[in-house]
Amino acid sequence: MDEGEFRRMLERFPVVRKKTYARVEWNSMYDKDESKSTITSLHEDTQVSSIRESDSLRDAMGKFLDAYFSAQEIMKIQREFEKKT
């Protein structure tokens, strides 16, 4: 498979990433000096550490979904979830 064929295959499938995806330049990804690394991130991924055992299901679900969806989408998801429970 040559480069062109590989690119055509990649274009057939959309790339889906969460909002907290961090893009790292390929050349600097393996550098020993961390100051050279250029990381672009919307915010730190703190969802796992922010969810506590004492949180209600609604709060925990809201914290988890926050990294993936907008506030309006989260409200819709929570309303649909409450309808089914």
mmCIF file of the N, C-alpha and C atoms, coordinates in Angstrom:
data_MODEL
# 
_entry.id   MODEL 
# 
loop_
_atom_site.group_PDB 
_atom_site.id 
_atom_site.type_symbol 
_atom_site.label_atom_id 
_atom_site.label_alt_id 
_atom_site.label_comp_id 
_atom_site.label_asym_id 
_atom_site.label_entity_id 
_atom_site.label_seq_id 
_atom_site.pdbx_PDB_ins_code 
_atom_site.Cartn_x 
_atom_site.Cartn_y 
_atom_site.Cartn_z 
_atom_site.occupancy 
_atom_site.B_iso_or_equiv 
_atom_site.pdbx_formal_charge 
_atom_site.auth_seq_id 
_atom_site.auth_comp_id 
_atom_site.auth_asym_id 
_atom_site.auth_atom_id 
_atom_site.pdbx_PDB_model_num 
ATOM 1   N N  . MET A 1 1  ? 0.863   -1.173 0.000  1.00 0.00 ? 1  MET A N  1 
ATOM 2   C CA . MET A 1 1  ? 0.000   0.000  0.000  1.00 0.00 ? 1  MET A CA 1 
ATOM 3   C C  . MET A 1 1  ? 0.906   1.231  0.000  1.00 0.00 ? 1  MET A C  1 
ATOM 4   N N  . ASP A 1 2  ? 0.705   2.096  -0.967 1.00 0.00 ? 2  ASP A N  1 
ATOM 5   C CA . ASP A 1 2  ? 1.523   3.305  -1.032 1.00 0.00 ? 2  ASP A CA 1 
ATOM 6   C C  . ASP A 1 2  ? 0.884   4.431  -0.217 1.00 0.00 ? 2  ASP A C  1 
ATOM 7   N N  . GLU A 1 3  ? 1.585   5.545  -0.105 1.00 0.00 ? 3  GLU A N  1 
ATOM 8   C CA . GLU A 1 3  ? 1.131   6.683  0.711  1.00 0.00 ? 3  GLU A CA 1 
ATOM 9   C C  . GLU A 1 3  ? -0.219  7.216  0.241  1.00 0.00 ? 3  GLU A C  1 
ATOM 10  N N  . GLY A 1 4  ? -0.394  7.345  -1.066 1.00 0.00 ? 4  GLY A N  1 
ATOM 11  C CA . GLY A 1 4  ? -1.649  7.868  -1.609 1.00 0.00 ? 4  GLY A CA 1 
ATOM 12  C C  . GLY A 1 4  ? -2.838  6.987  -1.282 1.00 0.00 ? 4  GLY A C  1 
ATOM 13  N N  . GLU A 1 5  ? -2.665  5.688  -1.443 1.00 0.00 ? 5  GLU A N  1 
ATOM 14  C CA . GLU A 1 5  ? -3.743  4.755  -1.137 1.00 0.00 ? 5  GLU A CA 1 
ATOM 15  C C  . GLU A 1 5  ? -4.083  4.775  0.349  1.00 0.00 ? 5  GLU A C  1 
ATOM 16  N N  . PHE A 1 6  ? -3.055  4.881  1.186  1.00 0.00 ? 6  PHE A N  1 
ATOM 17  C CA . PHE A 1 6  ? -3.267  4.958  2.626  1.00 0.00 ? 6  PHE A CA 1 
ATOM 18  C C  . PHE A 1 6  ? -4.065  6.210  2.988  1.00 0.00 ? 6  PHE A C  1 
ATOM 19  N N  . ARG A 1 7  ? -3.705  7.353  2.402  1.00 0.00 ? 7  ARG A N  1 
ATOM 20  C CA . ARG A 1 7  ? -4.429  8.612  2.665  1.00 0.00 ? 7  ARG A CA 1 
ATOM 21  C C  . ARG A 1 7  ? -5.890  8.502  2.229  1.00 0.00 ? 7  ARG A C  1 
ATOM 22  N N  . ARG A 1 8  ? -6.135  7.892  1.065  1.00 0.00 ? 8  ARG A N  1 
ATOM 23  C CA . ARG A 1 8  ? -7.517  7.732  0.588  1.00 0.00 ? 8  ARG A CA 1 
ATOM 24  C C  . ARG A 1 8  ? -8.330  6.864  1.547  1.00 0.00 ? 8  ARG A C  1 
ATOM 25  N N  . MET A 1 9  ? -7.706  5.823  2.082  1.00 0.00 ? 9  MET A N  1 
ATOM 26  C CA . MET A 1 9  ? -8.401  4.964  3.042  1.00 0.00 ? 9  MET A CA 1 
ATOM 27  C C  . MET A 1 9  ? -8.726  5.733  4.323  1.00 0.00 ? 9  MET A C  1 
ATOM 28  N N  . LEU A 1 10 ? -7.790  6.552  4.788  1.00 0.00 ? 10 LEU A N  1 
ATOM 29  C CA . LEU A 1 10 ? -8.026  7.344  6.001  1.00 0.00 ? 10 LEU A CA 1 
ATOM 30  C C  . LEU A 1 10 ? -9.153  8.343  5.816  1.00 0.00 ? 10 LEU A C  1 
ATOM 31  N N  . GLU A 1 11 ? -9.255  8.937  4.639  1.00 0.00 ? 11 GLU A N  1 
ATOM 32  C CA . GLU A 1 11 ? -10.282 9.950  4.381  1.00 0.00 ? 11 GLU A CA 1 
ATOM 33  C C  . GLU A 1 11 ? -11.686 9.364  4.388  1.00 0.00 ? 11 GLU A C  1 
ATOM 34  N N  . ARG A 1 12 ? -11.816 8.067  4.231  1.00 0.00 ? 12 ARG A N  1 
ATOM 35  C CA . ARG A 1 12 ? -13.129 7.426  4.219  1.00 0.00 ? 12 ARG A CA 1 
ATOM 36  C C  . ARG A 1 12 ? -13.755 7.341  5.602  1.00 0.00 ? 12 ARG A C  1 
ATOM 37  N N  . PHE A 1 13 ? -12.946 7.460  6.647  1.00 0.00 ? 13 PHE A N  1 
ATOM 38  C CA . PHE A 1 13 ? -13.444 7.305  8.011  1.00 0.00 ? 13 PHE A CA 1 
ATOM 39  C C  . PHE A 1 13 ? -13.221 8.588  8.801  1.00 0.00 ? 13 PHE A C  1 
ATOM 40  N N  . PRO A 1 14 ? -14.271 9.135  9.420  1.00 0.00 ? 14 PRO A N  1 
ATOM 41  C CA . PRO A 1 14 ? -14.102 10.369 10.199 1.00 0.00 ? 14 PRO A CA 1 
ATOM 42  C C  . PRO A 1 14 ? -13.338 10.109 11.495 1.00 0.00 ? 14 PRO A C  1 
ATOM 43  N N  . VAL A 1 15 ? -12.630 11.116 11.932 1.00 0.00 ? 15 VAL A N  1 
ATOM 44  C CA . VAL A 1 15 ? -11.886 11.028 13.184 1.00 0.00 ? 15 VAL A CA 1 
ATOM 45  C C  . VAL A 1 15 ? -12.757 11.609 14.287 1.00 0.00 ? 15 VAL A C  1 
ATOM 46  N N  . VAL A 1 16 ? -12.994 10.842 15.340 1.00 0.00 ? 16 VAL A N  1 
ATOM 47  C CA . VAL A 1 16 ? -13.807 11.300 16.459 1.00 0.00 ? 16 VAL A CA 1 
ATOM 48  C C  . VAL A 1 16 ? -12.923 11.302 17.701 1.00 0.00 ? 16 VAL A C  1 
ATOM 49  N N  . ARG A 1 17 ? -12.828 12.467 18.317 1.00 0.00 ? 17 ARG A N  1 
ATOM 50  C CA . ARG A 1 17 ? -12.011 12.599 19.524 1.00 0.00 ? 17 ARG A CA 1 
ATOM 51  C C  . ARG A 1 17 ? -12.803 13.363 20.568 1.00 0.00 ? 17 ARG A C  1 
ATOM 52  N N  . LYS A 1 18 ? -12.493 13.111 21.832 1.00 0.00 ? 18 LYS A N  1 
ATOM 53  C CA . LYS A 1 18 ? -13.157 13.863 22.886 1.00 0.00 ? 18 LYS A CA 1 
ATOM 54  C C  . LYS A 1 18 ? -12.569 15.270 22.967 1.00 0.00 ? 18 LYS A C  1 
ATOM 55  N N  . LYS A 1 19 ? -13.287 16.172 23.655 1.00 0.00 ? 19 LYS A N  1 
ATOM 56  C CA . LYS A 1 19 ? -12.864 17.573 23.728 1.00 0.00 ? 19 LYS A CA 1 
ATOM 57  C C  . LYS A 1 19 ? -11.518 17.752 24.403 1.00 0.00 ? 19 LYS A C  1 
ATOM 58  N N  . THR A 1 20 ? -11.104 16.813 25.217 1.00 0.00 ? 20 THR A N  1 
ATOM 59  C CA . THR A 1 20 ? -9.854  16.952 25.962 1.00 0.00 ? 20 THR A CA 1 
ATOM 60  C C  . THR A 1 20 ? -8.664  16.366 25.214 1.00 0.00 ? 20 THR A C  1 
ATOM 61  N N  . TYR A 1 21 ? -8.844  16.032 23.937 1.00 0.00 ? 21 TYR A N  1 
ATOM 62  C CA . TYR A 1 21 ? -7.764  15.472 23.136 1.00 0.00 ? 21 TYR A CA 1 
ATOM 63  C C  . TYR A 1 21 ? -6.603  16.458 23.084 1.00 0.00 ? 21 TYR A C  1 
ATOM 64  N N  . ALA A 1 22 ? -5.408  15.973 23.313 1.00 0.00 ? 22 ALA A N  1 
ATOM 65  C CA . ALA A 1 22 ? -4.216  16.822 23.273 1.00 0.00 ? 22 ALA A CA 1 
ATOM 66  C C  . ALA A 1 22 ? -3.399  16.466 22.040 1.00 0.00 ? 22 ALA A C  1 
ATOM 67  N N  . ARG A 1 23 ? -3.158  17.453 21.198 1.00 0.00 ? 23 ARG A N  1 
ATOM 68  C CA . ARG A 1 23 ? -2.369  17.229 19.994 1.00 0.00 ? 23 ARG A CA 1 
ATOM 69  C C  . ARG A 1 23 ? -0.905  17.507 20.303 1.00 0.00 ? 23 ARG A C  1 
ATOM 70  N N  . VAL A 1 24 ? -0.052  16.566 19.992 1.00 0.00 ? 24 VAL A N  1 
ATOM 71  C CA . VAL A 1 24 ? 1.375   16.692 20.258 1.00 0.00 ? 24 VAL A CA 1 
ATOM 72  C C  . VAL A 1 24 ? 2.109   16.602 18.927 1.00 0.00 ? 24 VAL A C  1 
ATOM 73  N N  . GLU A 1 25 ? 3.053   17.493 18.697 1.00 0.00 ? 25 GLU A N  1 
ATOM 74  C CA . GLU A 1 25 ? 3.838   17.425 17.472 1.00 0.00 ? 25 GLU A CA 1 
ATOM 75  C C  . GLU A 1 25 ? 4.619   16.127 17.448 1.00 0.00 ? 25 GLU A C  1 
ATOM 76  N N  . TRP A 1 26 ? 4.661   15.478 16.299 1.00 0.00 ? 26 TRP A N  1 
ATOM 77  C CA . TRP A 1 26 ? 5.288   14.175 16.200 1.00 0.00 ? 26 TRP A CA 1 
ATOM 78  C C  . TRP A 1 26 ? 6.765   14.222 16.556 1.00 0.00 ? 26 TRP A C  1 
ATOM 79  N N  . ASN A 1 27 ? 7.500   15.190 16.043 1.00 0.00 ? 27 ASN A N  1 
ATOM 80  C CA . ASN A 1 27 ? 8.944   15.235 16.266 1.00 0.00 ? 27 ASN A CA 1 
ATOM 81  C C  . ASN A 1 27 ? 9.301   15.484 17.723 1.00 0.00 ? 27 ASN A C  1 
ATOM 82  N N  . SER A 1 28 ? 8.492   16.224 18.433 1.00 0.00 ? 28 SER A N  1 
ATOM 83  C CA . SER A 1 28 ? 8.826   16.551 19.815 1.00 0.00 ? 28 SER A CA 1 
ATOM 84  C C  . SER A 1 28 ? 8.212   15.572 20.816 1.00 0.00 ? 28 SER A C  1 
ATOM 85  N N  . MET A 1 29 ? 7.455   14.620 20.329 1.00 0.00 ? 29 MET A N  1 
ATOM 86  C CA . MET A 1 29 ? 6.757   13.721 21.232 1.00 0.00 ? 29 MET A CA 1 
ATOM 87  C C  . MET A 1 29 ? 7.728   12.862 22.042 1.00 0.00 ? 29 MET A C  1 
ATOM 88  N N  . TYR A 1 30 ? 8.862   12.530 21.466 1.00 0.00 ? 30 TYR A N  1 
ATOM 89  C CA . TYR A 1 30 ? 9.797   11.648 22.145 1.00 0.00 ? 30 TYR A CA 1 
ATOM 90  C C  . TYR A 1 30 ? 11.030  12.373 22.661 1.00 0.00 ? 30 TYR A C  1 
ATOM 91  N N  . ASP A 1 31 ? 11.009  13.695 22.667 1.00 0.00 ? 31 ASP A N  1 
ATOM 92  C CA . ASP A 1 31 ? 12.149  14.460 23.167 1.00 0.00 ? 31 ASP A CA 1 
ATOM 93  C C  . ASP A 1 31 ? 12.345  14.220 24.653 1.00 0.00 ? 31 ASP A C  1 
ATOM 94  N N  . LYS A 1 32 ? 13.589  14.251 25.077 1.00 0.00 ? 32 LYS A N  1 
ATOM 95  C CA . LYS A 1 32 ? 13.907  14.124 26.505 1.00 0.00 ? 32 LYS A CA 1 
ATOM 96  C C  . LYS A 1 32 ? 13.522  15.393 27.248 1.00 0.00 ? 32 LYS A C  1 
ATOM 97  N N  . ASP A 1 33 ? 13.700  16.533 26.588 1.00 0.00 ? 33 ASP A N  1 
ATOM 98  C CA . ASP A 1 33 ? 13.408  17.825 27.201 1.00 0.00 ? 33 ASP A CA 1 
ATOM 99  C C  . ASP A 1 33 ? 11.920  18.121 27.050 1.00 0.00 ? 33 ASP A C  1 
ATOM 100 N N  . GLU A 1 34 ? 11.187  18.102 28.163 1.00 0.00 ? 34 GLU A N  1 
ATOM 101 C CA . GLU A 1 34 ? 9.741   18.303 28.114 1.00 0.00 ? 34 GLU A CA 1 
ATOM 102 C C  . GLU A 1 34 ? 9.360   19.732 27.750 1.00 0.00 ? 34 GLU A C  1 
ATOM 103 N N  . SER A 1 35 ? 10.275  20.682 27.913 1.00 0.00 ? 35 SER A N  1 
ATOM 104 C CA . SER A 1 35 ? 9.956   22.070 27.595 1.00 0.00 ? 35 SER A CA 1 
ATOM 105 C C  . SER A 1 35 ? 9.790   22.275 26.093 1.00 0.00 ? 35 SER A C  1 
ATOM 106 N N  . LYS A 1 36 ? 10.330  21.376 25.275 1.00 0.00 ? 36 LYS A N  1 
ATOM 107 C CA . LYS A 1 36 ? 10.212  21.491 23.827 1.00 0.00 ? 36 LYS A CA 1 
ATOM 108 C C  . LYS A 1 36 ? 8.878   20.967 23.321 1.00 0.00 ? 36 LYS A C  1 
ATOM 109 N N  . SER A 1 37 ? 8.204   20.189 24.120 1.00 0.00 ? 37 SER A N  1 
ATOM 110 C CA . SER A 1 37 ? 6.942   19.595 23.704 1.00 0.00 ? 37 SER A CA 1 
ATOM 111 C C  . SER A 1 37 ? 5.873   20.670 23.570 1.00 0.00 ? 37 SER A C  1 
ATOM 112 N N  . THR A 1 38 ? 5.164   20.648 22.448 1.00 0.00 ? 38 THR A N  1 
ATOM 113 C CA . THR A 1 38 ? 4.085   21.615 22.246 1.00 0.00 ? 38 THR A CA 1 
ATOM 114 C C  . THR A 1 38 ? 2.764   20.875 22.311 1.00 0.00 ? 38 THR A C  1 
ATOM 115 N N  . ILE A 1 39 ? 2.106   21.002 23.417 1.00 0.00 ? 39 ILE A N  1 
ATOM 116 C CA . ILE A 1 39 ? 0.837   20.319 23.633 1.00 0.00 ? 39 ILE A CA 1 
ATOM 117 C C  . ILE A 1 39 ? -0.283  21.348 23.598 1.00 0.00 ? 39 ILE A C  1 
ATOM 118 N N  . THR A 1 40 ? -1.310  21.069 22.813 1.00 0.00 ? 40 THR A N  1 
ATOM 119 C CA . THR A 1 40 ? -2.476  21.925 22.747 1.00 0.00 ? 40 THR A CA 1 
ATOM 120 C C  . THR A 1 40 ? -3.646  21.150 23.320 1.00 0.00 ? 40 THR A C  1 
ATOM 121 N N  . SER A 1 41 ? -4.189  21.629 24.423 1.00 0.00 ? 41 SER A N  1 
ATOM 122 C CA . SER A 1 41 ? -5.287  20.934 25.074 1.00 0.00 ? 41 SER A CA 1 
ATOM 123 C C  . SER A 1 41 ? -6.309  21.954 25.538 1.00 0.00 ? 41 SER A C  1 
ATOM 124 N N  . LEU A 1 42 ? -7.575  21.594 25.493 1.00 0.00 ? 42 LEU A N  1 
ATOM 125 C CA . LEU A 1 42 ? -8.616  22.515 25.937 1.00 0.00 ? 42 LEU A CA 1 
ATOM 126 C C  . LEU A 1 42 ? -8.597  22.679 27.446 1.00 0.00 ? 42 LEU A C  1 
ATOM 127 N N  . HIS A 1 43 ? -8.423  21.612 28.168 1.00 0.00 ? 43 HIS A N  1 
ATOM 128 C CA . HIS A 1 43 ? -8.270  21.663 29.616 1.00 0.00 ? 43 HIS A CA 1 
ATOM 129 C C  . HIS A 1 43 ? -7.726  20.327 30.086 1.00 0.00 ? 43 HIS A C  1 
ATOM 130 N N  . GLU A 1 44 ? -7.248  20.283 31.299 1.00 0.00 ? 44 GLU A N  1 
ATOM 131 C CA . GLU A 1 44 ? -6.689  19.046 31.837 1.00 0.00 ? 44 GLU A CA 1 
ATOM 132 C C  . GLU A 1 44 ? -7.793  18.012 32.023 1.00 0.00 ? 44 GLU A C  1 
ATOM 133 N N  . ASP A 1 45 ? -7.463  16.770 31.794 1.00 0.00 ? 45 ASP A N  1 
ATOM 134 C CA . ASP A 1 45 ? -8.435  15.692 31.936 1.00 0.00 ? 45 ASP A CA 1 
ATOM 135 C C  . ASP A 1 45 ? -8.515  15.285 33.402 1.00 0.00 ? 45 ASP A C  1 
ATOM 136 N N  . THR A 1 46 ? -9.434  15.916 34.140 1.00 0.00 ? 46 THR A N  1 
ATOM 137 C CA . THR A 1 46 ? -9.553  15.655 35.570 1.00 0.00 ? 46 THR A CA 1 
ATOM 138 C C  . THR A 1 46 ? -10.850 14.946 35.913 1.00 0.00 ? 46 THR A C  1 
ATOM 139 N N  . GLN A 1 47 ? -11.543 14.434 34.898 1.00 0.00 ? 47 GLN A N  1 
ATOM 140 C CA . GLN A 1 47 ? -12.850 13.839 35.151 1.00 0.00 ? 47 GLN A CA 1 
ATOM 141 C C  . GLN A 1 47 ? -12.773 12.631 36.070 1.00 0.00 ? 47 GLN A C  1 
ATOM 142 N N  . VAL A 1 48 ? -11.767 11.800 35.932 1.00 0.00 ? 48 VAL A N  1 
ATOM 143 C CA . VAL A 1 48 ? -11.681 10.591 36.743 1.00 0.00 ? 48 VAL A CA 1 
ATOM 144 C C  . VAL A 1 48 ? -11.440 10.950 38.197 1.00 0.00 ? 48 VAL A C  1 
ATOM 145 N N  . SER A 1 49 ? -10.546 11.895 38.442 1.00 0.00 ? 49 SER A N  1 
ATOM 146 C CA . SER A 1 49 ? -10.239 12.262 39.819 1.00 0.00 ? 49 SER A CA 1 
ATOM 147 C C  . SER A 1 49 ? -11.347 13.103 40.455 1.00 0.00 ? 49 SER A C  1 
ATOM 148 N N  . SER A 1 50 ? -12.169 13.772 39.638 1.00 0.00 ? 50 SER A N  1 
ATOM 149 C CA . SER A 1 50 ? -13.203 14.629 40.209 1.00 0.00 ? 50 SER A CA 1 
ATOM 150 C C  . SER A 1 50 ? -14.457 13.849 40.612 1.00 0.00 ? 50 SER A C  1 
ATOM 151 N N  . ILE A 1 51 ? -14.651 12.648 40.090 1.00 0.00 ? 51 ILE A N  1 
ATOM 152 C CA . ILE A 1 51 ? -15.808 11.835 40.452 1.00 0.00 ? 51 ILE A CA 1 
ATOM 153 C C  . ILE A 1 51 ? -15.481 11.073 41.732 1.00 0.00 ? 51 ILE A C  1 
ATOM 154 N N  . ARG A 1 52 ? -16.348 11.270 42.718 1.00 0.00 ? 52 ARG A N  1 
ATOM 155 C CA . ARG A 1 52 ? -16.136 10.622 44.022 1.00 0.00 ? 52 ARG A CA 1 
ATOM 156 C C  . ARG A 1 52 ? -17.182 9.547  44.249 1.00 0.00 ? 52 ARG A C  1 
ATOM 157 N N  . GLU A 1 53 ? -16.885 8.648  45.139 1.00 0.00 ? 53 GLU A N  1 
ATOM 158 C CA . GLU A 1 53 ? -17.814 7.580  45.473 1.00 0.00 ? 53 GLU A CA 1 
ATOM 159 C C  . GLU A 1 53 ? -19.093 8.125  46.090 1.00 0.00 ? 53 GLU A C  1 
ATOM 160 N N  . SER A 1 54 ? -18.995 9.254  46.775 1.00 0.00 ? 54 SER A N  1 
ATOM 161 C CA . SER A 1 54 ? -20.152 9.833  47.453 1.00 0.00 ? 54 SER A CA 1 
ATOM 162 C C  . SER A 1 54 ? -21.043 10.650 46.515 1.00 0.00 ? 54 SER A C  1 
ATOM 163 N N  . ASP A 1 55 ? -20.620 10.876 45.267 1.00 0.00 ? 55 ASP A N  1 
ATOM 164 C CA . ASP A 1 55 ? -21.424 11.641 44.312 1.00 0.00 ? 55 ASP A CA 1 
ATOM 165 C C  . ASP A 1 55 ? -22.680 10.868 43.934 1.00 0.00 ? 55 ASP A C  1 
ATOM 166 N N  . SER A 1 56 ? -23.753 11.611 43.713 1.00 0.00 ? 56 SER A N  1 
ATOM 167 C CA . SER A 1 56 ? -24.972 10.970 43.228 1.00 0.00 ? 56 SER A CA 1 
ATOM 168 C C  . SER A 1 56 ? -24.743 10.541 41.780 1.00 0.00 ? 56 SER A C  1 
ATOM 169 N N  . LEU A 1 57 ? -25.618 9.679  41.282 1.00 0.00 ? 57 LEU A N  1 
ATOM 170 C CA . LEU A 1 57 ? -25.484 9.205  39.910 1.00 0.00 ? 57 LEU A CA 1 
ATOM 171 C C  . LEU A 1 57 ? -25.556 10.376 38.933 1.00 0.00 ? 57 LEU A C  1 
ATOM 172 N N  . ARG A 1 58 ? -26.481 11.304 39.179 1.00 0.00 ? 58 ARG A N  1 
ATOM 173 C CA . ARG A 1 58 ? -26.633 12.458 38.289 1.00 0.00 ? 58 ARG A CA 1 
ATOM 174 C C  . ARG A 1 58 ? -25.370 13.312 38.278 1.00 0.00 ? 58 ARG A C  1 
ATOM 175 N N  . ASP A 1 59 ? -24.787 13.566 39.460 1.00 0.00 ? 59 ASP A N  1 
ATOM 176 C CA . ASP A 1 59 ? -23.567 14.378 39.534 1.00 0.00 ? 59 ASP A CA 1 
ATOM 177 C C  . ASP A 1 59 ? -22.393 13.682 38.851 1.00 0.00 ? 59 ASP A C  1 
ATOM 178 N N  . ALA A 1 60 ? -22.234 12.391 39.118 1.00 0.00 ? 60 ALA A N  1 
ATOM 179 C CA . ALA A 1 60 ? -21.130 11.639 38.521 1.00 0.00 ? 60 ALA A CA 1 
ATOM 180 C C  . ALA A 1 60 ? -21.268 11.575 37.003 1.00 0.00 ? 60 ALA A C  1 
ATOM 181 N N  . MET A 1 61 ? -22.498 11.362 36.542 1.00 0.00 ? 61 MET A N  1 
ATOM 182 C CA . MET A 1 61 ? -22.732 11.311 35.110 1.00 0.00 ? 61 MET A CA 1 
ATOM 183 C C  . MET A 1 61 ? -22.451 12.667 34.473 1.00 0.00 ? 61 MET A C  1 
ATOM 184 N N  . GLY A 1 62 ? -22.855 13.741 35.145 1.00 0.00 ? 62 GLY A N  1 
ATOM 185 C CA . GLY A 1 62 ? -22.589 15.086 34.639 1.00 0.00 ? 62 GLY A CA 1 
ATOM 186 C C  . GLY A 1 62 ? -21.101 15.373 34.542 1.00 0.00 ? 62 GLY A C  1 
ATOM 187 N N  . LYS A 1 63 ? -20.349 14.969 35.553 1.00 0.00 ? 63 LYS A N  1 
ATOM 188 C CA . LYS A 1 63 ? -18.895 15.181 35.527 1.00 0.00 ? 63 LYS A CA 1 
ATOM 189 C C  . LYS A 1 63 ? -18.238 14.380 34.405 1.00 0.00 ? 63 LYS A C  1 
ATOM 190 N N  . PHE A 1 64 ? -18.708 13.159 34.208 1.00 0.00 ? 64 PHE A N  1 
ATOM 191 C CA . PHE A 1 64 ? -18.140 12.322 33.154 1.00 0.00 ? 64 PHE A CA 1 
ATOM 192 C C  . PHE A 1 64 ? -18.464 12.883 31.775 1.00 0.00 ? 64 PHE A C  1 
ATOM 193 N N  . LEU A 1 65 ? -19.727 13.255 31.566 1.00 0.00 ? 65 LEU A N  1 
ATOM 194 C CA . LEU A 1 65 ? -20.157 13.737 30.253 1.00 0.00 ? 65 LEU A CA 1 
ATOM 195 C C  . LEU A 1 65 ? -19.578 15.104 29.918 1.00 0.00 ? 65 LEU A C  1 
ATOM 196 N N  . ASP A 1 66 ? -19.184 15.866 30.928 1.00 0.00 ? 66 ASP A N  1 
ATOM 197 C CA . ASP A 1 66 ? -18.655 17.210 30.719 1.00 0.00 ? 66 ASP A CA 1 
ATOM 198 C C  . ASP A 1 66 ? -17.449 17.222 29.782 1.00 0.00 ? 66 ASP A C  1 
ATOM 199 N N  . ALA A 1 67 ? -16.646 16.186 29.824 1.00 0.00 ? 67 ALA A N  1 
ATOM 200 C CA . ALA A 1 67 ? -15.454 16.126 28.977 1.00 0.00 ? 67 ALA A CA 1 
ATOM 201 C C  . ALA A 1 67 ? -15.795 15.833 27.523 1.00 0.00 ? 67 ALA A C  1 
ATOM 202 N N  . TYR A 1 68 ? -16.993 15.335 27.267 1.00 0.00 ? 68 TYR A N  1 
ATOM 203 C CA . TYR A 1 68 ? -17.334 14.892 25.923 1.00 0.00 ? 68 TYR A CA 1 
ATOM 204 C C  . TYR A 1 68 ? -18.417 15.722 25.234 1.00 0.00 ? 68 TYR A C  1 
ATOM 205 N N  . PHE A 1 69 ? -19.288 16.388 26.002 1.00 0.00 ? 69 PHE A N  1 
ATOM 206 C CA . PHE A 1 69 ? -20.439 17.059 25.421 1.00 0.00 ? 69 PHE A CA 1 
ATOM 207 C C  . PHE A 1 69 ? -20.571 18.486 25.937 1.00 0.00 ? 69 PHE A C  1 
ATOM 208 N N  . SER A 1 70 ? -21.348 19.288 25.204 1.00 0.00 ? 70 SER A N  1 
ATOM 209 C CA . SER A 1 70 ? -21.633 20.651 25.652 1.00 0.00 ? 70 SER A CA 1 
ATOM 210 C C  . SER A 1 70 ? -22.674 20.602 26.773 1.00 0.00 ? 70 SER A C  1 
ATOM 211 N N  . ALA A 1 71 ? -22.872 21.738 27.447 1.00 0.00 ? 71 ALA A N  1 
ATOM 212 C CA . ALA A 1 71 ? -23.818 21.794 28.568 1.00 0.00 ? 71 ALA A CA 1 
ATOM 213 C C  . ALA A 1 71 ? -25.245 21.472 28.119 1.00 0.00 ? 71 ALA A C  1 
ATOM 214 N N  . GLN A 1 72 ? -25.632 21.971 26.945 1.00 0.00 ? 72 GLN A N  1 
ATOM 215 C CA . GLN A 1 72 ? -26.977 21.695 26.434 1.00 0.00 ? 72 GLN A CA 1 
ATOM 216 C C  . GLN A 1 72 ? -27.163 20.210 26.142 1.00 0.00 ? 72 GLN A C  1 
ATOM 217 N N  . GLU A 1 73 ? -26.147 19.592 25.552 1.00 0.00 ? 73 GLU A N  1 
ATOM 218 C CA . GLU A 1 73 ? -26.241 18.169 25.246 1.00 0.00 ? 73 GLU A CA 1 
ATOM 219 C C  . GLU A 1 73 ? -26.293 17.333 26.521 1.00 0.00 ? 73 GLU A C  1 
ATOM 220 N N  . ILE A 1 74 ? -25.560 17.748 27.537 1.00 0.00 ? 74 ILE A N  1 
ATOM 221 C CA . ILE A 1 74 ? -25.571 17.029 28.813 1.00 0.00 ? 74 ILE A CA 1 
ATOM 222 C C  . ILE A 1 74 ? -26.962 17.069 29.425 1.00 0.00 ? 74 ILE A C  1 
ATOM 223 N N  . MET A 1 75 ? -27.607 18.232 29.381 1.00 0.00 ? 75 MET A N  1 
ATOM 224 C CA . MET A 1 75 ? -28.965 18.348 29.926 1.00 0.00 ? 75 MET A CA 1 
ATOM 225 C C  . MET A 1 75 ? -29.926 17.422 29.183 1.00 0.00 ? 75 MET A C  1 
ATOM 226 N N  . LYS A 1 76 ? -29.818 17.358 27.851 1.00 0.00 ? 76 LYS A N  1 
ATOM 227 C CA . LYS A 1 76 ? -30.676 16.471 27.065 1.00 0.00 ? 76 LYS A CA 1 
ATOM 228 C C  . LYS A 1 76 ? -30.442 15.011 27.439 1.00 0.00 ? 76 LYS A C  1 
ATOM 229 N N  . ILE A 1 77 ? -29.176 14.637 27.569 1.00 0.00 ? 77 ILE A N  1 
ATOM 230 C CA . ILE A 1 77 ? -28.838 13.254 27.917 1.00 0.00 ? 77 ILE A CA 1 
ATOM 231 C C  . ILE A 1 77 ? -29.378 12.906 29.296 1.00 0.00 ? 77 ILE A C  1 
ATOM 232 N N  . GLN A 1 78 ? -29.215 13.824 30.255 1.00 0.00 ? 78 GLN A N  1 
ATOM 233 C CA . GLN A 1 78 ? -29.699 13.559 31.612 1.00 0.00 ? 78 GLN A CA 1 
ATOM 234 C C  . GLN A 1 78 ? -31.220 13.454 31.642 1.00 0.00 ? 78 GLN A C  1 
ATOM 235 N N  . ARG A 1 79 ? -31.919 14.311 30.884 1.00 0.00 ? 79 ARG A N  1 
ATOM 236 C CA . ARG A 1 79 ? -33.383 14.228 30.835 1.00 0.00 ? 79 ARG A CA 1 
ATOM 237 C C  . ARG A 1 79 ? -33.834 12.892 30.247 1.00 0.00 ? 79 ARG A C  1 
ATOM 238 N N  . GLU A 1 80 ? -33.199 12.471 29.158 1.00 0.00 ? 80 GLU A N  1 
ATOM 239 C CA . GLU A 1 80 ? -33.544 11.185 28.548 1.00 0.00 ? 80 GLU A CA 1 
ATOM 240 C C  . GLU A 1 80 ? -33.245 10.028 29.496 1.00 0.00 ? 80 GLU A C  1 
ATOM 241 N N  . PHE A 1 81 ? -32.146 10.125 30.212 1.00 0.00 ? 81 PHE A N  1 
ATOM 242 C CA . PHE A 1 81 ? -31.781 9.078  31.167 1.00 0.00 ? 81 PHE A CA 1 
ATOM 243 C C  . PHE A 1 81 ? -32.819 8.992  32.285 1.00 0.00 ? 81 PHE A C  1 
ATOM 244 N N  . GLU A 1 82 ? -33.269 10.149 32.778 1.00 0.00 ? 82 GLU A N  1 
ATOM 245 C CA . GLU A 1 82 ? -34.260 10.165 33.857 1.00 0.00 ? 82 GLU A CA 1 
ATOM 246 C C  . GLU A 1 82 ? -35.615 9.640  33.389 1.00 0.00 ? 82 GLU A C  1 
ATOM 247 N N  . LYS A 1 83 ? -35.950 9.850  32.112 1.00 0.00 ? 83 LYS A N  1 
ATOM 248 C CA . LYS A 1 83 ? -37.202 9.321  31.577 1.00 0.00 ? 83 LYS A CA 1 
ATOM 249 C C  . LYS A 1 83 ? -37.208 7.796  31.603 1.00 0.00 ? 83 LYS A C  1 
ATOM 250 N N  . LYS A 1 84 ? -36.066 7.213  31.335 1.00 0.00 ? 84 LYS A N  1 
ATOM 251 C CA . LYS A 1 84 ? -35.967 5.753  31.233 1.00 0.00 ? 84 LYS A CA 1 
ATOM 252 C C  . LYS A 1 84 ? -35.811 5.079  32.586 1.00 0.00 ? 84 LYS A C  1 
ATOM 253 N N  . THR A 1 85 ? -35.482 5.845  33.629 1.00 0.00 ? 85 THR A N  1 
ATOM 254 C CA . THR A 1 85 ? -35.304 5.227  34.945 1.00 0.00 ? 85 THR A CA 1 
ATOM 255 C C  . THR A 1 85 ? -36.496 5.450  35.830 1.00 0.00 ? 85 THR A C  1 
# 
